[in-house]
Amino acid sequence: MIFGNKRSEIEILAQMLNSAKNKVKKTNLLYSTNISYSNFIKYFNFLLEKEFIEEKDGNPSGKIYNITIKGEKFLDCINTLLKELK
């Protein structure tokens, strides 16, 4: 938390990308962020549109989401930024 008690948008994105390293379902990604569903969808769609995460089919129990190489680079940039701000 950079400027107070609430997490910034960038910190929420970082949490989602870190969770997506483990090839997770959408629900697990939501739980990992601990935010409302409506807020989650906003961040989730952003990550999909920017191709920072990708959807993987083939799992009989539902779609799986995984971080992309582009997403890993973005996460590295976020982590560097957060480290400098602390």
Biopython code that builds the backbone (N, CA, C, O; Angstrom):
import numpy as np
from Bio.PDB.StructureBuilder import StructureBuilder

atoms = [
    (1, "MET", "N", (0.837, -1.166, 0.000)),
    (1, "MET", "CA", (0.000, 0.000, 0.000)),
    (1, "MET", "C", (0.886, 1.235, 0.000)),
    (1, "MET", "O", (1.620, 1.504, 0.951)),
    (2, "ILE", "N", (0.795, 1.952, -1.064)),
    (2, "ILE", "CA", (1.707, 3.057, -1.271)),
    (2, "ILE", "C", (1.302, 4.300, -0.486)),
    (2, "ILE", "O", (2.115, 4.867, 0.242)),
    (3, "PHE", "N", (0.050, 4.723, -0.631)),
    (3, "PHE", "CA", (-0.359, 6.013, -0.087)),
    (3, "PHE", "C", (-1.432, 5.920, 0.989)),
    (3, "PHE", "O", (-2.124, 6.908, 1.238)),
    (4, "GLY", "N", (-1.587, 4.818, 1.607)),
    (4, "GLY", "CA", (-2.609, 4.702, 2.636)),
    (4, "GLY", "C", (-2.989, 3.259, 2.870)),
    (4, "GLY", "O", (-2.214, 2.338, 2.614)),
    (5, "ASN", "N", (-4.201, 3.086, 3.363)),
    (5, "ASN", "CA", (-4.668, 1.753, 3.719)),
    (5, "ASN", "C", (-5.185, 0.955, 2.532)),
    (5, "ASN", "O", (-5.155, -0.276, 2.554)),
    (6, "LYS", "N", (-5.653, 1.631, 1.508)),
    (6, "LYS", "CA", (-6.208, 0.921, 0.352)),
    (6, "LYS", "C", (-5.118, 0.630, -0.666)),
    (6, "LYS", "O", (-4.172, 1.399, -0.839)),
    (7, "ARG", "N", (-5.283, -0.507, -1.335)),
    (7, "ARG", "CA", (-4.340, -0.856, -2.402)),
    (7, "ARG", "C", (-4.607, 0.008, -3.627)),
    (7, "ARG", "O", (-5.749, 0.366, -3.915)),
    (8, "SER", "N", (-3.554, 0.330, -4.329)),
    (8, "SER", "CA", (-3.705, 1.075, -5.577)),
    (8, "SER", "C", (-4.115, 0.110, -6.687)),
    (8, "SER", "O", (-4.030, -1.109, -6.536)),
    (9, "GLU", "N", (-4.559, 0.677, -7.798)),
    (9, "GLU", "CA", (-4.933, -0.154, -8.941)),
    (9, "GLU", "C", (-3.743, -0.973, -9.422)),
    (9, "GLU", "O", (-3.895, -2.132, -9.807)),
    (10, "ILE", "N", (-2.585, -0.383, -9.400)),
    (10, "ILE", "CA", (-1.385, -1.074, -9.878)),
    (10, "ILE", "C", (-1.052, -2.262, -8.964)),
    (10, "ILE", "O", (-0.580, -3.296, -9.436)),
    (11, "GLU", "N", (-1.297, -2.113, -7.668)),
    (11, "GLU", "CA", (-1.058, -3.215, -6.734)),
    (11, "GLU", "C", (-2.056, -4.355, -6.960)),
    (11, "GLU", "O", (-1.701, -5.526, -6.831)),
    (12, "ILE", "N", (-3.283, -4.017, -7.292)),
    (12, "ILE", "CA", (-4.289, -5.040, -7.585)),
    (12, "ILE", "C", (-3.921, -5.782, -8.863)),
    (12, "ILE", "O", (-4.026, -7.007, -8.923)),
    (13, "LEU", "N", (-3.489, -5.047, -9.884)),
    (13, "LEU", "CA", (-3.049, -5.687, -11.129)),
    (13, "LEU", "C", (-1.871, -6.621, -10.869)),
    (13, "LEU", "O", (-1.817, -7.725, -11.412)),
    (14, "ALA", "N", (-0.933, -6.180, -10.040)),
    (14, "ALA", "CA", (0.227, -7.014, -9.709)),
    (14, "ALA", "C", (-0.217, -8.294, -9.006)),
    (14, "ALA", "O", (0.304, -9.372, -9.295)),
    (15, "GLN", "N", (-1.169, -8.183, -8.090)),
    (15, "GLN", "CA", (-1.679, -9.361, -7.386)),
    (15, "GLN", "C", (-2.316, -10.344, -8.362)),
    (15, "GLN", "O", (-2.107, -11.553, -8.260)),
    (16, "MET", "N", (-3.089, -9.827, -9.300)),
    (16, "MET", "CA", (-3.743, -10.693, -10.286)),
    (16, "MET", "C", (-2.717, -11.382, -11.179)),
    (16, "MET", "O", (-2.843, -12.572, -11.468)),
    (17, "LEU", "N", (-1.710, -10.642, -11.613)),
    (17, "LEU", "CA", (-0.681, -11.232, -12.471)),
    (17, "LEU", "C", (0.132, -12.277, -11.715)),
    (17, "LEU", "O", (0.472, -13.320, -12.273)),
    (18, "ASN", "N", (0.443, -12.007, -10.459)),
    (18, "ASN", "CA", (1.159, -13.001, -9.646)),
    (18, "ASN", "C", (0.337, -14.276, -9.505)),
    (18, "ASN", "O", (0.875, -15.380, -9.594)),
    (19, "SER", "N", (-0.950, -14.125, -9.288)),
    (19, "SER", "CA", (-1.825, -15.292, -9.156)),
    (19, "SER", "C", (-1.927, -16.065, -10.463)),
    (19, "SER", "O", (-2.008, -17.294, -10.457)),
    (20, "ALA", "N", (-1.923, -15.350, -11.581)),
    (20, "ALA", "CA", (-2.059, -15.994, -12.892)),
    (20, "ALA", "C", (-0.819, -16.790, -13.282)),
    (20, "ALA", "O", (-0.852, -17.539, -14.259)),
    (21, "LYS", "N", (0.262, -16.644, -12.543)),
    (21, "LYS", "CA", (1.456, -17.460, -12.801)),
    (21, "LYS", "C", (1.164, -18.936, -12.544)),
    (21, "LYS", "O", (1.822, -19.813, -13.104)),
    (22, "ASN", "N", (0.171, -19.203, -11.693)),
    (22, "ASN", "CA", (-0.153, -20.566, -11.279)),
    (22, "ASN", "C", (-1.262, -21.205, -12.095)),
    (22, "ASN", "O", (-1.808, -22.232, -11.692)),
    (23, "LYS", "N", (-1.610, -20.614, -13.242)),
    (23, "LYS", "CA", (-2.663, -21.156, -14.108)),
    (23, "LYS", "C", (-3.945, -21.392, -13.309)),
    (23, "LYS", "O", (-4.230, -22.514, -12.889)),
    (24, "VAL", "N", (-4.701, -20.337, -13.108)),
    (24, "VAL", "CA", (-5.858, -20.373, -12.222)),
    (24, "VAL", "C", (-7.165, -20.184, -12.978)),
    (24, "VAL", "O", (-7.190, -19.695, -14.107)),
    (25, "LYS", "N", (-8.246, -20.584, -12.325)),
    (25, "LYS", "CA", (-9.581, -20.308, -12.832)),
    (25, "LYS", "C", (-9.931, -18.863, -12.484)),
    (25, "LYS", "O", (-9.319, -18.245, -11.613)),
    (26, "LYS", "N", (-10.920, -18.352, -13.182)),
    (26, "LYS", "CA", (-11.355, -16.971, -12.972)),
    (26, "LYS", "C", (-11.771, -16.743, -11.513)),
    (26, "LYS", "O", (-11.449, -15.708, -10.929)),
    (27, "THR", "N", (-12.477, -17.700, -10.936)),
    (27, "THR", "CA", (-12.927, -17.578, -9.550)),
    (27, "THR", "C", (-11.752, -17.485, -8.589)),
    (27, "THR", "O", (-11.768, -16.673, -7.664)),
    (28, "ASN", "N", (-10.737, -18.309, -8.803)),
    (28, "ASN", "CA", (-9.561, -18.263, -7.939)),
    (28, "ASN", "C", (-8.817, -16.939, -8.077)),
    (28, "ASN", "O", (-8.266, -16.418, -7.107)),
    (29, "LEU", "N", (-8.811, -16.409, -9.284)),
    (29, "LEU", "CA", (-8.192, -15.110, -9.522)),
    (29, "LEU", "C", (-8.950, -14.027, -8.756)),
    (29, "LEU", "O", (-8.340, -13.138, -8.163)),
    (30, "LEU", "N", (-10.265, -14.104, -8.771)),
    (30, "LEU", "CA", (-11.100, -13.165, -8.012)),
    (30, "LEU", "C", (-10.804, -13.270, -6.522)),
    (30, "LEU", "O", (-10.598, -12.255, -5.856)),
    (31, "TYR", "N", (-10.780, -14.482, -5.999)),
    (31, "TYR", "CA", (-10.525, -14.680, -4.573)),
    (31, "TYR", "C", (-9.157, -14.147, -4.162)),
    (31, "TYR", "O", (-8.998, -13.629, -3.057)),
    (32, "SER", "N", (-8.181, -14.272, -5.039)),
    (32, "SER", "CA", (-6.824, -13.835, -4.688)),
    (32, "SER", "C", (-6.726, -12.322, -4.522)),
    (32, "SER", "O", (-5.841, -11.828, -3.823)),
    (33, "THR", "N", (-7.636, -11.585, -5.167)),
    (33, "THR", "CA", (-7.580, -10.124, -5.093)),
    (33, "THR", "C", (-8.389, -9.551, -3.942)),
    (33, "THR", "O", (-8.113, -8.448, -3.471)),
    (34, "ASN", "N", (-9.386, -10.300, -3.489)),
    (34, "ASN", "CA", (-10.240, -9.863, -2.388)),
    (34, "ASN", "C", (-10.901, -8.508, -2.686)),
    (34, "ASN", "O", (-10.908, -7.612, -1.841)),
    (35, "ILE", "N", (-11.452, -8.375, -3.895)),
    (35, "ILE", "CA", (-12.201, -7.176, -4.276)),
    (35, "ILE", "C", (-13.575, -7.609, -4.777)),
    (35, "ILE", "O", (-13.817, -8.797, -4.992)),
    (36, "SER", "N", (-14.463, -6.651, -4.960)),
    (36, "SER", "CA", (-15.810, -6.976, -5.439)),
    (36, "SER", "C", (-15.748, -7.514, -6.867)),
    (36, "SER", "O", (-14.796, -7.260, -7.605)),
    (37, "TYR", "N", (-16.780, -8.258, -7.235)),
    (37, "TYR", "CA", (-16.822, -8.844, -8.573)),
    (37, "TYR", "C", (-16.836, -7.760, -9.647)),
    (37, "TYR", "O", (-16.165, -7.896, -10.671)),
    (38, "SER", "N", (-17.589, -6.693, -9.426)),
    (38, "SER", "CA", (-17.667, -5.630, -10.437)),
    (38, "SER", "C", (-16.312, -4.964, -10.650)),
    (38, "SER", "O", (-15.951, -4.654, -11.785)),
    (39, "ASN", "N", (-15.567, -4.741, -9.589)),
    (39, "ASN", "CA", (-14.215, -4.184, -9.733)),
    (39, "ASN", "C", (-13.279, -5.199, -10.375)),
    (39, "ASN", "O", (-12.449, -4.849, -11.214)),
    (40, "PHE", "N", (-13.420, -6.450, -9.976)),
    (40, "PHE", "CA", (-12.577, -7.503, -10.533)),
    (40, "PHE", "C", (-12.716, -7.579, -12.049)),
    (40, "PHE", "O", (-11.715, -7.680, -12.758)),
    (41, "ILE", "N", (-13.942, -7.530, -12.547)),
    (41, "ILE", "CA", (-14.186, -7.638, -13.989)),
    (41, "ILE", "C", (-13.476, -6.522, -14.748)),
    (41, "ILE", "O", (-12.957, -6.746, -15.842)),
    (42, "LYS", "N", (-13.450, -5.332, -14.177)),
    (42, "LYS", "CA", (-12.767, -4.206, -14.815)),
    (42, "LYS", "C", (-11.280, -4.521, -15.001)),
    (42, "LYS", "O", (-10.737, -4.330, -16.089)),
    (43, "TYR", "N", (-10.629, -5.000, -13.950)),
    (43, "TYR", "CA", (-9.201, -5.334, -14.021)),
    (43, "TYR", "C", (-8.959, -6.561, -14.901)),
    (43, "TYR", "O", (-8.016, -6.597, -15.692)),
    (44, "PHE", "N", (-9.815, -7.549, -14.753)),
    (44, "PHE", "CA", (-9.689, -8.788, -15.515)),
    (44, "PHE", "C", (-9.765, -8.515, -17.015)),
    (44, "PHE", "O", (-8.933, -8.999, -17.783)),
    (45, "ASN", "N", (-10.763, -7.741, -17.427)),
    (45, "ASN", "CA", (-10.911, -7.409, -18.848)),
    (45, "ASN", "C", (-9.725, -6.601, -19.362)),
    (45, "ASN", "O", (-9.283, -6.797, -20.494)),
    (46, "PHE", "N", (-9.212, -5.700, -18.541)),
    (46, "PHE", "CA", (-8.028, -4.928, -18.925)),
    (46, "PHE", "C", (-6.852, -5.861, -19.206)),
    (46, "PHE", "O", (-6.173, -5.724, -20.223)),
    (47, "LEU", "N", (-6.617, -6.810, -18.299)),
    (47, "LEU", "CA", (-5.489, -7.736, -18.472)),
    (47, "LEU", "C", (-5.664, -8.610, -19.711)),
    (47, "LEU", "O", (-4.692, -8.889, -20.413)),
    (48, "LEU", "N", (-6.880, -9.038, -19.983)),
    (48, "LEU", "CA", (-7.144, -9.837, -21.190)),
    (48, "LEU", "C", (-6.960, -9.008, -22.460)),
    (48, "LEU", "O", (-6.318, -9.454, -23.412)),
    (49, "GLU", "N", (-7.527, -7.799, -22.469)),
    (49, "GLU", "CA", (-7.445, -6.937, -23.656)),
    (49, "GLU", "C", (-6.003, -6.566, -23.995)),
    (49, "GLU", "O", (-5.632, -6.493, -25.167)),
    (50, "LYS", "N", (-5.200, -6.334, -22.971)),
    (50, "LYS", "CA", (-3.797, -5.962, -23.182)),
    (50, "LYS", "C", (-2.905, -7.182, -23.393)),
    (50, "LYS", "O", (-1.698, -7.053, -23.594)),
    (51, "GLU", "N", (-3.513, -8.371, -23.345)),
    (51, "GLU", "CA", (-2.811, -9.646, -23.527)),
    (51, "GLU", "C", (-1.731, -9.887, -22.465)),
    (51, "GLU", "O", (-0.668, -10.438, -22.752)),
    (52, "PHE", "N", (-2.034, -9.459, -21.228)),
    (52, "PHE", "CA", (-1.144, -9.737, -20.105)),
    (52, "PHE", "C", (-1.470, -11.094, -19.478)),
    (52, "PHE", "O", (-0.625, -11.712, -18.830)),
    (53, "ILE", "N", (-2.713, -11.546, -19.684)),
    (53, "ILE", "CA", (-3.104, -12.908, -19.322)),
    (53, "ILE", "C", (-3.790, -13.513, -20.537)),
    (53, "ILE", "O", (-4.275, -12.798, -21.414)),
    (54, "GLU", "N", (-3.824, -14.851, -20.574)),
    (54, "GLU", "CA", (-4.474, -15.533, -21.688)),
    (54, "GLU", "C", (-5.358, -16.650, -21.163)),
    (54, "GLU", "O", (-5.124, -17.213, -20.093)),
    (55, "GLU", "N", (-6.370, -16.947, -21.943)),
    (55, "GLU", "CA", (-7.315, -18.006, -21.610)),
    (55, "GLU", "C", (-6.834, -19.306, -22.227)),
    (55, "GLU", "O", (-6.476, -19.357, -23.404)),
    (56, "LYS", "N", (-6.828, -20.350, -21.422)),
    (56, "LYS", "CA", (-6.430, -21.677, -21.895)),
    (56, "LYS", "C", (-7.617, -22.612, -21.785)),
    (56, "LYS", "O", (-8.228, -22.733, -20.723)),
    (57, "ASP", "N", (-7.941, -23.270, -22.882)),
    (57, "ASP", "CA", (-9.000, -24.281, -22.873)),
    (57, "ASP", "C", (-8.378, -25.645, -22.593)),
    (57, "ASP", "O", (-7.165, -25.770, -22.424)),
    (58, "GLY", "N", (-9.215, -26.639, -22.550)),
    (58, "GLY", "CA", (-8.706, -27.989, -22.385)),
    (58, "GLY", "C", (-8.897, -28.552, -20.998)),
    (58, "GLY", "O", (-8.715, -29.752, -20.792)),
    (59, "ASN", "N", (-9.258, -27.722, -20.046)),
    (59, "ASN", "CA", (-9.517, -28.208, -18.704)),
    (59, "ASN", "C", (-11.002, -28.557, -18.618)),
    (59, "ASN", "O", (-11.842, -27.688, -18.854)),
    (60, "PRO", "N", (-11.349, -29.799, -18.288)),
    (60, "PRO", "CA", (-12.759, -30.196, -18.254)),
    (60, "PRO", "C", (-13.590, -29.434, -17.219)),
    (60, "PRO", "O", (-14.811, -29.349, -17.353)),
    (61, "SER", "N", (-12.950, -28.886, -16.203)),
    (61, "SER", "CA", (-13.708, -28.191, -15.162)),
    (61, "SER", "C", (-13.815, -26.685, -15.404)),
    (61, "SER", "O", (-14.328, -25.972, -14.542)),
    (62, "GLY", "N", (-13.355, -26.186, -16.531)),
    (62, "GLY", "CA", (-13.504, -24.765, -16.830)),
    (62, "GLY", "C", (-12.259, -24.155, -17.440)),
    (62, "GLY", "O", (-11.224, -24.809, -17.569)),
    (63, "LYS", "N", (-12.377, -22.903, -17.809)),
    (63, "LYS", "CA", (-11.268, -22.196, -18.435)),
    (63, "LYS", "C", (-10.205, -21.845, -17.401)),
    (63, "LYS", "O", (-10.506, -21.549, -16.245)),
    (64, "ILE", "N", (-8.971, -21.888, -17.846)),
    (64, "ILE", "CA", (-7.820, -21.569, -17.008)),
    (64, "ILE", "C", (-7.161, -20.315, -17.582)),
    (64, "ILE", "O", (-7.115, -20.126, -18.798)),
    (65, "TYR", "N", (-6.657, -19.472, -16.701)),
    (65, "TYR", "CA", (-5.982, -18.246, -17.124)),
    (65, "TYR", "C", (-4.538, -18.275, -16.652)),
    (65, "TYR", "O", (-4.225, -18.696, -15.539)),
    (66, "ASN", "N", (-3.673, -17.810, -17.542)),
    (66, "ASN", "CA", (-2.236, -17.870, -17.297)),
    (66, "ASN", "C", (-1.605, -16.547, -17.711)),
    (66, "ASN", "O", (-2.060, -15.907, -18.659)),
    (67, "ILE", "N", (-0.573, -16.144, -17.010)),
    (67, "ILE", "CA", (0.161, -14.932, -17.371)),
    (67, "ILE", "C", (0.928, -15.181, -18.676)),
    (67, "ILE", "O", (1.423, -16.284, -18.908)),
    (68, "THR", "N", (1.022, -14.162, -19.515)),
    (68, "THR", "CA", (1.770, -14.267, -20.770)),
    (68, "THR", "C", (3.175, -13.698, -20.572)),
    (68, "THR", "O", (3.478, -13.128, -19.524)),
    (69, "ILE", "N", (4.013, -13.853, -21.567)),
    (69, "ILE", "CA", (5.356, -13.261, -21.507)),
    (69, "ILE", "C", (5.238, -11.743, -21.395)),
    (69, "ILE", "O", (5.968, -11.105, -20.636)),
    (70, "LYS", "N", (4.314, -11.179, -22.159)),
    (70, "LYS", "CA", (4.067, -9.735, -22.088)),
    (70, "LYS", "C", (3.616, -9.349, -20.674)),
    (70, "LYS", "O", (4.022, -8.311, -20.150)),
    (71, "GLY", "N", (2.784, -10.181, -20.067)),
    (71, "GLY", "CA", (2.320, -9.950, -18.703)),
    (71, "GLY", "C", (3.443, -10.038, -17.688)),
    (71, "GLY", "O", (3.478, -9.269, -16.728)),
    (72, "GLU", "N", (4.367, -10.976, -17.897)),
    (72, "GLU", "CA", (5.515, -11.103, -16.994)),
    (72, "GLU", "C", (6.400, -9.866, -17.059)),
    (72, "GLU", "O", (6.907, -9.407, -16.035)),
    (73, "LYS", "N", (6.586, -9.327, -18.256)),
    (73, "LYS", "CA", (7.378, -8.100, -18.407)),
    (73, "LYS", "C", (6.686, -6.928, -17.718)),
    (73, "LYS", "O", (7.331, -6.119, -17.051)),
    (74, "PHE", "N", (5.369, -6.847, -17.887)),
    (74, "PHE", "CA", (4.595, -5.790, -17.239)),
    (74, "PHE", "C", (4.679, -5.921, -15.720)),
    (74, "PHE", "O", (4.833, -4.921, -15.018)),
    (75, "LEU", "N", (4.579, -7.147, -15.212)),
    (75, "LEU", "CA", (4.677, -7.390, -13.775)),
    (75, "LEU", "C", (6.048, -6.987, -13.250)),
    (75, "LEU", "O", (6.144, -6.413, -12.166)),
    (76, "ASP", "N", (7.100, -7.273, -13.988)),
    (76, "ASP", "CA", (8.445, -6.847, -13.587)),
    (76, "ASP", "C", (8.520, -5.327, -13.473)),
    (76, "ASP", "O", (9.117, -4.797, -12.536)),
    (77, "CYS", "N", (7.911, -4.632, -14.429)),
    (77, "CYS", "CA", (7.889, -3.161, -14.388)),
    (77, "CYS", "C", (7.114, -2.658, -13.169)),
    (77, "CYS", "O", (7.545, -1.723, -12.496)),
    (78, "ILE", "N", (5.977, -3.281, -12.894)),
    (78, "ILE", "CA", (5.173, -2.901, -11.730)),
    (78, "ILE", "C", (5.977, -3.109, -10.450)),
    (78, "ILE", "O", (6.019, -2.231, -9.588)),
    (79, "ASN", "N", (6.616, -4.274, -10.328)),
    (79, "ASN", "CA", (7.387, -4.573, -9.118)),
    (79, "ASN", "C", (8.530, -3.590, -8.928)),
    (79, "ASN", "O", (8.818, -3.187, -7.801)),
    (80, "THR", "N", (9.185, -3.199, -10.018)),
    (80, "THR", "CA", (10.256, -2.206, -9.942)),
    (80, "THR", "C", (9.698, -0.870, -9.468)),
    (80, "THR", "O", (10.285, -0.218, -8.605)),
    (81, "LEU", "N", (8.575, -0.469, -10.027)),
    (81, "LEU", "CA", (7.933, 0.780, -9.637)),
    (81, "LEU", "C", (7.541, 0.763, -8.165)),
    (81, "LEU", "O", (7.826, 1.712, -7.435)),
    (82, "LEU", "N", (6.894, -0.306, -7.727)),
    (82, "LEU", "CA", (6.459, -0.400, -6.333)),
    (82, "LEU", "C", (7.645, -0.397, -5.379)),
    (82, "LEU", "O", (7.579, 0.189, -4.298)),
    (83, "LYS", "N", (8.719, -1.048, -5.778)),
    (83, "LYS", "CA", (9.927, -1.084, -4.951)),
    (83, "LYS", "C", (10.502, 0.323, -4.780)),
    (83, "LYS", "O", (10.938, 0.690, -3.689)),
    (84, "GLU", "N", (10.502, 1.104, -5.852)),
    (84, "GLU", "CA", (11.033, 2.469, -5.807)),
    (84, "GLU", "C", (10.151, 3.402, -4.981)),
    (84, "GLU", "O", (10.648, 4.353, -4.378)),
    (85, "LEU", "N", (8.861, 3.139, -4.952)),
    (85, "LEU", "CA", (7.935, 4.008, -4.230)),
    (85, "LEU", "C", (7.898, 3.746, -2.731)),
    (85, "LEU", "O", (7.380, 4.564, -1.971)),
    (86, "LYS", "N", (8.436, 2.629, -2.306)),
    (86, "LYS", "CA", (8.411, 2.298, -0.866)),
    (86, "LYS", "C", (9.541, 2.946, -0.129)),
    (86, "LYS", "O", (9.667, 2.772, 1.083)),
]
sb = StructureBuilder()
sb.init_structure("model")
sb.init_model(0)
sb.init_chain("A")
sb.init_seg("    ")
for serial, (resi, resn, name, xyz) in enumerate(atoms, 1):
    if name == "N":
        sb.init_residue(resn, " ", resi, " ")
    sb.init_atom(name, np.array(xyz, "f"), 0.0, 1.0, " ", f" {name:<3s}", serial, name[0])
structure = sb.get_structure()
